[in-house]
Amino acid sequence: EKGGYEHYMRKEIHEQPTALRQTLAGRLDVDAGDVDLDVSFPPGFLADLEEIRIVACGTSYYAGRYAAQLFEDLAGVRATVEIASEYEFGAGRTPDRTLVVAVTQSGETADTLGAIRRANAAGARTFAVTNTLGSTVTREVDGTAFIRAGPEIGVAATKTFASQVATLAMLGVAIGRDRGALAAADARSVLEDLQGLPGAVQQVLDEEQRVREAAREFQDSEAFFFVGRSLGVPVALEGALKLKEISYDHAEGFAAGELKHGPLALVTPETPVIAVLTDGARADETMNNVTEAQTRGAPALGCVSAGDEYDTLDASFDVPDVGVVEPLVANVYLQLFAYHVANEKGRPIDKPRNLAKSVTVE
Ligand code: F6R
């Protein structure tokens, strides 16, 4: 059932082009600059929105952070993202003109369900982005968009992260178009980026051998620091989560500009820095921060937009040109890196210690 792969995680990493094609299938109308998500919002539901607030946990929370940045541009409305377990018990006000969007692969995460219940009680409009038909969250929200990634068995979320971000990008376009906040030409450019996503991910997967070599070279490091800016921040955070979860190595993700505000004290020749250096992620400014780490002896690896070059990197991985989803494509390198570090160490990759696929306790 693992289709020749040793672990579900690696199988699911490699399924991403197919999963993304399913996510996008029949939903993009590139000529019209619009999307059809099979969601019919009641009349007026979107028109007077003041805020979109995304609530989620773990990897889904990082997908939410990616999406919130896109929403600000696409949907023409303030977009925020909050950890579901914080929102659930938070003191903040939820005005009734807020759309609370739960992002949850399983649709069963107790913290996320708790957040949606709080939002419903406050009179907010609610929405779910999930992989799971018939899941609990779908029964508690005003509308649902399915990410259609197919079943994910590995405890570490991989293909569902990519499909979540792609679905949320489409949702942003749908909302922006519905509200009259997004010009067709601007929508079209995002939809073209999305169309290029499955092929771009495949190109990254074809580089797996090089990532494996880097994993072998750096696997015995003391700690790993992932950095990015803008859309590269959620990807850096996700890259660190994936590595710590399955390899048990210490890894942290930072907004690159924060490195010098404290974490730089931890940087040594034993702590590689892994950077998102693509379009949509302020690559040049990020590289300045990477250089600060290199000056302290840290090795540096980077995911770099095809055509760009940073010669001082110890290893550079090409990311095809797909605009606002380039950082999402870079994430596939980070998934492969985490997988191969963990695999070299013989970790139980599909069932890491202390973790469950679906967390149904608060
Ligand atoms: C990490 C991981 C978890 C989940 C989190 C939310 O690889 O899988 O961090 O992302 O538990 O789960 P869902 O998306 O099912 O709500």
Boltz pocket constraint, residues with backbone or C-beta under 6 A from the ligand:
constraints:
  - pocket:
      binder: B
      contacts: [[A, 57], [A, 58], [A, 59], [A, 60], [A, 61], [A, 103], [A, 104], [A, 105], [A, 106], [A, 107], [A, 108], [A, 109], [A, 112], [A, 155], [A, 156], [A, 157], [A, 158], [A, 241], [A, 242], [A, 245], [A, 356], [A, 357], [A, 358], [A, 359]]
      max_distance: 6.0
